Amino acid sequence: MADNKTADDEYGVLLYYKYTLIPDLDELFNLYNTNCNSLSLLGRVRLSPNGVNVTIGGKLASLEKHIATMKSNPLFEGTDFKLAACHQPSNDRVAEECGFTSLSIRIVKELVTFGSHPLSNPPEISNVGQHLSAAEFHSVLQNGGQLVEENNPKKLILLDARNLYETRIGKFHTPTVETLDPEIRQYSDLPSWIDNNSEKLKGNCVLMYCTGGIRCEMASAYVRSKGAGFENVFQLYGGIQRYLEQYPDGGFFKGKNFVFDHRVSVGSSDTNVLGSCLLCRSAYDDYTSRSRCSYCRMLVLVCDICREKVYEYVCELCHDNGKRVSLPPSIEKEKSHETSIPTDLQTGVTVHTNQRNGTMSRKLRILCLHGFRQNASGFKGRLASLAKKLKNIAELVFVNAPHELSFVYQPRDQNLDHISVSAEQTSQPPKSCSKKFAWLVDPNFSWKGDVDWKVADGPFDYLQYQQQTQGFDESLEHLKKVYSQEGPFDGILGFSQGAAMAALVCGLRQKLKGEVEFRFVILCSGFAVNMGYEKGSINCPSLHVFGNEKGDDRQITSQTSRDLESLFEEGSRLTIEHEYGHIIPTRSPYIDQMKSFLQRFL
């Protein structure tokens, strides 16, 4: 049968971006809306005050008309429009996930989300690394020594600015150039990786690449912003896509180029497969099944044979953080009667068989540290309302502090009008009581295992938290053990003394890499304990929740909490002040502000 398909019927995909000042976002939005709809184009259009990022598909003739319209606009002068012919997407999960079943035009703050600190400003885009054409990039990889000699750095470093699931199936490789793969889950993790590995980049020629070039714009500017020793930064203009067009045999690029449209990946004439199945390790590089990690939802490679037997997976990154997949009870009973794939001894990935297609939603795991003379059970009860309102985005995990406290109470006939103490401390104690704990204790603290109540030696001091300065080392070791047994955790929430403990851990965040890792901290009614930090010196995304002057928190004053807040980097902290004293409020607008903060990390 003759093929009656004409050139006008051919389908294609168009990718382009442009960093430039947009004087009127609404006008540009209307232009895209009118043009794309009139040409029946589908895909994603992202507009920001600093430029555009576009991935759209449709008939080639329509895409060419779209390009002509944009080129007539002075805003797009010098834009690299990447147009490729390809097969038309079917209405399947891949097309839906990649946004090729509708047209989505949105105004956003950033074209690509850059930085694990969601509140910090991105680097100046005017400070980007020097662009290299595909031919220049290829020549540098062939003759890296020449570039090094011209710029007088130590050596040439090749830095992949993409995510782990992309580098699994394809990457540049040449024996003469050291290649760094950050193995990140998402692009916003790249700045932290650069910070932690800056010694590998400083003083060298850094050659960066990504899929189409836009991620290298921000990333190269960030590297250069680090100052002396980071001047020699270069990037592949047009990304891997332009390189493969120049070198159809792949050149120095091995494997396939992962793309964010229905094509999924684009290869060269070299048919060698770089990727491998997560479970059986056979050669495999096809992401069309959209298999994902059960915990973080990152794409994983699972071959057709393994996918018929397994329904939950743990990616390399989650596995390295101690995550495992457990068998449901109903499956455990049948385990001996089913054909299963054993645990991989190299990755430790636990797999099991089941015919249902299960999915798991991603939630933030937050480790909660209670206050002085509290316990995990009681704190869990106090935060029941908060846990309920955050149930769709966060899981709260509660643990006891390591220092067990004696049972002490203050008789009611004391003059306690000027302080705020718990009923347990002032009333005749019950016959039995739950154990109470602390993260930090008085320097003279000693506990001999007393099980009976004792009358306090004197009136309770409402400033007693100022004397609780010891016990951090023991508490830190305790947290390390919690992390190894129950981690990983996305964040830490601390209340009162728990907030003081969490703040101390924040100050050691870089030193604790691999032992106590977290992406954010929430400090409620917090205070500082012998921290020795200057204002703005603690680099950790933080949310500070405390009562204002009207709130009358008689245990931790608002100014004390503000003093703690000031120690954190201004660009990465948020503050919620309320009028409800020594609690964590769960009513609007406070709960909405907390949700907004947490959603930045999903």
C-alpha positions in Angstrom: 0.0 0.0 0.0 1.4 3.4 -1.0 2.3 5.9 1.7 0.1 8.9 1.1 1.7 10.9 4.0 2.9 14.3 2.8 5.5 16.7 4.2 2.6 18.8 5.7 1.5 15.8 7.7 4.9 15.2 9.3 5.0 15.5 13.1 7.8 17.2 15.1 9.0 18.6 18.4 10.3 22.1 19.1 12.5 23.0 22.0 13.9 26.4 22.8 14.6 28.8 25.6 15.6 32.5 25.9 16.9 34.4 28.9 15.9 38.0 28.4 13.9 40.7 30.3 10.2 40.4 29.5 8.6 43.8 29.7 5.0 42.6 29.6 4.3 39.0 30.7 0.6 39.2 30.0 1.1 40.4 26.5 3.6 37.5 25.8 1.1 35.0 27.5 -1.6 36.1 25.1 0.8 35.8 22.1 1.6 32.2 23.0 -2.0 31.4 23.7 -3.3 32.7 20.4 -0.4 31.4 18.3 -0.2 27.9 19.7 -3.9 27.3 19.8 -4.3 28.5 16.2 -1.6 26.1 15.1 -2.9 23.2 17.2 0.4 22.9 19.1 0.6 21.0 22.4 3.1 20.9 25.2 4.6 23.2 27.8 5.3 27.0 27.7 6.9 28.6 30.8 7.1 32.3 31.0 9.0 34.3 33.7 10.1 37.9 34.0 13.6 36.7 32.9 12.6 34.7 29.8 10.9 31.7 28.3 11.3 27.9 28.2 9.3 26.0 25.6 8.7 22.4 24.6 5.9 21.9 22.1 4.8 19.5 19.5 2.6 19.4 16.4 2.9 19.3 12.6 6.2 20.4 11.3 4.6 23.0 9.1 2.8 24.5 12.1 6.0 24.5 14.2 7.9 26.3 11.4 5.1 29.0 11.4 5.5 29.3 15.1 9.2 29.8 14.8 8.7 32.5 12.1 6.3 34.4 14.4 8.7 34.3 17.3 11.7 35.3 15.2 9.8 38.4 14.1 9.7 39.5 17.8 12.9 41.3 18.9 12.7 39.4 22.3 13.8 36.2 20.5 16.8 37.6 18.6 19.6 35.0 18.7 17.3 32.2 20.0 18.4 28.6 19.2 15.2 26.9 18.0 15.7 23.1 18.1 13.2 21.5 15.7 13.2 17.7 15.1 10.9 15.4 13.1 9.6 12.4 15.1 6.7 10.1 15.5 3.4 11.4 16.7 2.6 10.5 20.3 -0.2 8.2 21.1 -2.5 9.1 24.0 -0.7 7.0 26.5 0.9 7.6 29.9 4.1 8.9 28.4 2.3 11.6 26.4 0.3 12.6 29.4 3.3 12.7 31.8 5.3 14.8 29.3 2.4 17.2 28.8 1.8 16.3 25.1 -2.0 15.8 25.4 -2.8 19.5 26.1 -1.3 23.0 25.9 0.0 24.4 29.2 1.1 28.0 29.4 2.1 29.2 32.8 3.8 32.3 34.3 6.5 31.1 36.8 9.1 32.6 39.1 12.0 30.6 37.6 12.3 28.9 34.2 14.1 26.0 35.9 14.0 25.6 39.6 17.6 26.1 40.8 18.7 25.6 44.4 17.7 23.5 47.4 17.1 26.8 49.2 13.6 27.6 47.8 13.7 31.1 49.1 17.2 32.1 47.9 17.7 34.2 44.8 19.2 32.4 41.7 22.6 33.5 40.4 23.0 36.3 37.9 22.3 34.9 34.5 24.7 37.5 33.0 27.6 35.7 34.6 27.2 32.4 32.6 30.1 30.3 31.4 31.4 30.7 28.0 29.4 29.0 25.2 31.1 26.4 23.0 29.5 25.1 19.8 29.2 21.4 19.3 32.4 21.4 17.2 34.3 23.5 19.7 33.1 21.2 22.5 34.2 18.1 20.6 37.6 19.7 19.9 38.1 20.5 23.6 37.5 16.9 24.5 40.0 15.8 21.9 42.6 18.4 22.8 41.8 19.3 26.4 45.3 20.2 27.2 45.3 23.1 24.8 42.4 24.8 26.6 44.1 24.2 29.9 47.3 25.8 28.7 45.5 28.8 27.3 43.7 29.5 30.6 46.5 28.3 33.0 44.3 26.1 35.3 45.2 22.8 36.7 43.2 20.4 34.5 40.0 19.9 32.5 36.9 18.7 34.3 33.7 17.6 32.5 30.6 18.2 34.7 27.2 16.6 33.9 24.5 19.0 35.0 21.7 16.5 34.6 19.8 14.1 37.0 20.8 10.6 37.8 18.0 8.9 35.8 19.3 10.8 32.7 22.9 9.9 33.1 22.0 6.2 33.6 21.3 5.9 29.9 23.8 8.2 28.3 26.8 10.5 29.0 30.0 11.9 27.6 33.1 9.9 28.1 36.7 10.3 27.0 39.6 8.6 28.7 41.7 11.8 28.9 39.1 14.0 30.7 37.9 13.4 34.3 34.1 13.3 34.3 32.0 14.3 37.4 28.4 12.9 37.6 26.7 14.5 40.7 24.1 11.7 40.8 21.4 14.0 41.9 17.7 13.3 42.1 16.6 16.7 40.8 18.2 19.8 39.3 17.6 21.8 42.5 20.0 19.5 44.3 22.9 20.6 42.0 23.9 23.8 44.0 24.4 21.8 47.2 26.5 19.3 45.3 28.6 22.1 43.9 29.0 23.6 47.4 30.1 20.2 48.8 32.5 19.5 45.9 33.9 22.9 45.2 37.4 21.7 45.8 37.1 19.4 42.8 36.2 22.4 40.6 38.4 25.2 42.0 41.4 26.1 39.9 40.3 23.9 37.0 38.7 24.4 33.6 35.1 23.2 34.1 33.3 22.0 31.0 29.5 21.6 31.5 26.7 20.0 29.5 23.0 19.2 29.8 20.2 18.1 27.5 19.5 21.4 25.6 21.6 24.0 27.4 19.2 25.8 29.7 20.3 24.1 32.9 24.0 24.9 32.2 23.1 28.6 32.0 22.1 28.7 35.7 24.6 26.1 36.9 27.6 27.7 35.2 26.6 31.1 36.5 26.4 29.6 40.0 29.9 28.0 39.7 31.4 31.4 38.5 29.7 33.2 41.4 31.9 31.4 43.8 34.7 33.8 42.9 38.5 33.4 42.5 39.4 30.0 41.1 36.1 29.5 39.4 36.5 31.8 36.4 37.2 29.1 33.8 33.7 27.7 33.1 32.5 26.6 29.7 29.2 25.1 28.5 28.0 23.1 25.5 25.7 25.5 23.6 22.5 23.8 22.5 23.3 20.8 24.8 23.6 17.2 23.8 20.8 17.6 21.2 22.9 20.0 19.1 26.0 17.8 19.6 24.3 14.6 18.3 23.1 16.6 15.3 26.7 17.5 14.6 28.0 14.0 15.3 25.3 11.4 14.3 27.6 8.6 15.3 27.6 9.9 18.9 31.1 11.3 18.9 32.2 11.3 22.6 28.6 10.8 23.8 27.8 7.2 24.7 24.2 5.9 24.9 21.0 7.9 24.6 20.0 11.4 25.4 17.0 11.6 27.8 14.5 14.2 26.6 11.4 15.6 28.4 8.9 14.9 25.7 7.1 11.8 24.3 10.2 10.6 22.5 11.7 9.8 26.0 15.2 9.4 24.6 17.1 10.1 21.4 20.1 8.1 20.3 22.9 8.1 17.7 23.8 5.6 15.1 25.7 3.8 17.8 23.3 1.1 19.1 25.3 0.2 22.3 23.1 0.3 25.4 24.7 2.1 28.4 21.9 1.5 30.9 20.9 -1.6 32.8 17.9 -3.0 34.6 17.8 -2.0 38.3 17.0 -5.6 39.3 18.6 -8.1 37.0 21.4 -5.9 35.6 20.7 -6.8 32.0 21.4 -4.1 29.4 18.3 -1.9 29.3 17.7 1.8 28.6 13.9 2.2 27.9 12.0 4.5 30.3 8.6 4.2 28.4 7.1 2.0 31.1 7.6 5.0 33.5 8.6 2.7 36.4 9.4 4.8 39.5 11.0 4.5 42.9 8.3 3.7 45.5 9.7 6.3 47.9 11.0 9.3 45.9 9.2 8.7 42.6 12.3 9.0 40.5 12.3 7.1 37.2 14.1 3.7 37.4 15.0 1.3 34.7 13.2 -2.0 35.0 13.2 -4.5 32.1 10.0 -6.1 30.7 10.7 -9.5 32.4 11.3 -8.0 35.8 8.3 -5.7 35.6 6.0 -8.7 35.2 7.1 -10.0 38.6 7.8 -6.9 40.6 5.6 -3.9 41.4 7.7 -1.8 43.8 11.2 -0.5 43.4 13.9 1.3 45.4 16.2 3.6 43.4 19.9 3.7 44.1 19.7 7.0 46.1 16.9 5.8 48.4 18.7 2.5 48.9 21.9 4.4 49.9 19.8 6.2 52.5 18.6 2.9 54.0 15.3 2.5 52.2 14.0 -1.0 51.6 10.7 -2.4 50.2 8.9 -4.7 52.7 6.6 -7.5 51.7 2.9 -6.9 52.5 1.6 -9.6 54.9 -0.5 -11.2 52.2 2.5 -11.5 49.9 4.8 -12.7 52.7 2.6 -15.7 53.2 2.7 -16.6 49.5 6.4 -15.8 49.1 7.5 -19.4 49.2 5.0 -20.4 46.6 5.9 -17.7 44.0 8.8 -17.3 41.6 10.6 -14.2 42.8 13.8 -12.3 42.0 16.2 -12.3 45.0 17.7 -9.3 46.7 20.5 -7.9 44.6 23.7 -8.3 46.6 25.4 -5.3 45.1 22.6 -2.8 45.4 20.6 -4.4 48.2 17.4 -3.7 46.3 14.7 -5.9 47.9 12.1 -7.1 45.3 9.1 -9.3 45.5 6.4 -10.6 43.2 2.8 -9.5 42.8 0.5 -9.0 39.8 -1.2 -5.8 41.0 0.0 -2.4 39.8 0.7 -0.6 43.0 1.8 3.1 43.3 2.9 5.0 46.4 2.6 8.7 46.9 5.6 10.7 47.9 5.4 12.4 51.3 8.0 14.3 53.3 9.3 12.5 56.4 9.8 14.9 59.3 11.6 13.9 62.5 10.0 15.6 65.5 12.0 16.6 68.6 9.9 17.2 71.7 10.6 19.9 74.4 12.1 19.6 77.9 10.4 17.2 80.3 8.3 15.7 77.5 8.3 12.4 75.6 7.5 11.2 72.1 4.1 9.9 73.0 2.9 13.1 74.6 4.4 15.2 71.8 2.6 13.1 69.2 -0.6 13.7 71.0 0.0 17.5 71.1 0.7 17.5 67.4 -2.2 15.3 66.4 -4.1 18.2 64.8 -1.0 19.3 62.9 -0.3 15.8 61.7 -3.9 15.5 60.5 -3.7 18.7 58.5 -0.4 17.8 57.0 -1.3 14.2 56.3 -1.3 14.6 52.5 2.2 16.0 52.3 4.1 14.9 55.4 4.6 12.0 57.8 5.6 13.0 61.3 8.0 10.7 63.2 8.4 11.1 67.0 11.3 9.9 69.1 12.3 10.3 72.8 15.4 12.3 73.7 18.2 10.4 75.4 18.3 12.1 78.9 15.7 10.6 81.2 14.6 13.0 83.9 13.6 12.5 87.5 10.0 13.1 88.7 9.8 16.5 90.3 6.8 18.6 91.3 6.1 21.9 92.9 3.4 22.0 95.6 0.5 24.3 94.8 0.9 26.5 97.9 3.9 28.2 96.2 3.6 31.6 94.6 3.7 30.7 91.0 1.7 33.6 89.5 4.7 35.0 87.7 5.6 31.9 85.8 4.1 29.3 83.4 4.6 25.7 84.4 2.7 22.5 83.6 0.0 21.1 85.8 2.2 18.0 86.3 4.8 20.3 87.9 2.4 22.0 90.3 -0.2 19.5 91.3 0.0 16.5 93.6 1.5 13.9 91.2 -0.4 10.8 90.2 0.8 7.4 91.4 2.3 6.6 88.1 3.6 8.7 85.3 5.2 8.3 81.9 8.9 8.8 81.7 10.1 12.3 80.6 13.2 13.2 78.7 15.4 16.1 77.6 17.9 16.8 74.8 20.0 19.2 76.9 20.4 19.3 80.7 21.9 21.4 83.5 25.7 21.0 83.9 25.1 19.5 87.4 22.5 17.1 86.1 22.6 13.6 87.5 19.9 10.9 87.5 20.1 7.8 89.6 17.1 6.0 88.2 14.6 7.4 90.8 11.1 6.1 90.2 9.3 8.1 92.9 8.2 11.8 92.9 10.3 14.4 94.7 9.4 17.9 95.8 11.5 20.5 94.0 14.3 22.1 96.1 13.0 25.5 95.2 10.5 27.4 93.0 10.7 26.4 89.3 12.8 28.9 87.3 11.0 30.0 84.2 14.4 30.8 82.7 15.7 27.3 83.5 16.3 26.6 79.7 19.2 29.0 79.9 21.1 26.6 82.2 20.4 23.5 80.1 23.6 23.6 78.1 25.1 20.1 78.5 24.3 16.7 76.9 24.6 17.7 73.2 27.2 15.1 72.3 25.1 12.3 73.7 22.0 13.6 72.0 23.8 13.9 68.7 24.9 10.3 68.9 21.3 9.4 69.7 20.1 11.2 66.6 22.7 9.4 64.5 21.3 6.1 65.7 17.7 7.2 65.0 18.7 8.1 61.4 20.4 4.8 60.9 17.4 2.8 62.1 14.4 4.9 61.0 15.8 7.4 58.4 16.1 9.0 56.0 14.2 12.2 56.9 13.5 15.2 54.7 13.4 17.6 57.6 13.5 18.1 61.3 10.8 19.8 63.5 11.9 20.9 66.9 9.7 22.4 69.7 11.1 24.6 72.5 14.2 22.6 73.7 13.8 20.3 70.7 14.1 23.4 68.5 17.4 24.4 70.3 18.7 20.9 69.6 17.7 21.0 66.0 19.3 24.4 65.6 22.6 23.0 67.0 22.4 20.2 64.4 21.8 22.7 61.6 25.1 24.4 62.5 26.9 21.1 61.9 24.9 20.2 58.8 27.9 19.9 56.4 30.0 17.9 58.9 27.1 15.5 59.4 26.8 14.5 55.7 26.1 10.8 55.4 25.0 10.5 59.1 22.3 13.1 59.8 21.0 14.6 56.5 18.0 16.8 56.0 16.8 19.4 53.6 15.0 21.8 55.9 14.2 22.6 59.6 11.1 23.9 61.4 11.9 25.6 64.7 8.9 26.2 67.0 9.2 28.4 70.1 13.0 27.9 69.8 16.0 29.4 71.5 19.8 29.3 71.0 22.1 27.4 73.4 25.8 28.3 73.2 25.8 28.2 69.5 28.6 30.7 68.8 27.3 31.6 65.4 27.1 35.0 63.8 23.9 36.4 62.4 22.9 34.8 59.1 25.7 32.3 59.2 23.7 29.0 59.4 23.0 27.8 55.8 19.8 25.7 56.0 16.2 26.4 54.7 14.3 27.1 57.9 10.8 28.0 59.1 10.5 29.7 62.5 7.2 29.6 64.3 6.8 31.4 67.6 4.4 33.6 69.6 4.6 37.4 69.2 4.4 39.9 72.1 0.6 39.6 72.2 1.0 35.8 72.3 2.4 36.0 75.8 4.6 32.9 75.6 5.8 33.0 79.2 8.3 30.2 78.7 10.2 31.3 75.6 9.9 35.0 74.8 9.4 36.2 71.3 12.7 38.0 71.3 14.5 34.8 72.3 13.0 33.1 69.3 13.9 36.0 67.1 17.5 35.8 68.3 17.6 32.2 67.1 16.0 33.1 63.8 18.6 35.8 63.1 21.4 33.1 63.1 20.0 31.6 59.9 20.7 32.8 56.4 18.2 35.6 55.6 17.6 34.4 52.1 16.5 30.9 53.1 14.3 31.5 56.2 10.7 32.2 56.7 8.9 33.3 59.9 5.4 32.8 61.3 4.5 34.9 64.3 1.2 34.1 66.1 -0.8 35.1 69.1 -1.2 31.7 70.9 1.7 31.4 73.2 3.8 28.3 73.7 2.1 26.1 71.0 2.2 25.3 67.3 -1.0 26.8 65.8 -2.9 24.8 63.3 -5.6 27.3 62.2 -5.5 29.5 59.2 -3.5 31.4 58.0 -0.7 29.8 60.0 -1.3 26.2 58.7 -1.5 27.5 55.2 1.9 29.2 55.5 3.4 25.9 56.9 2.0 23.9 54.0 3.3 26.5 51.5 6.8 26.1 53.0 6.7 22.3 53.0 5.3 22.1 49.4 8.5 23.7 48.1 10.4 20.5 49.0 8.0 18.0 47.4 
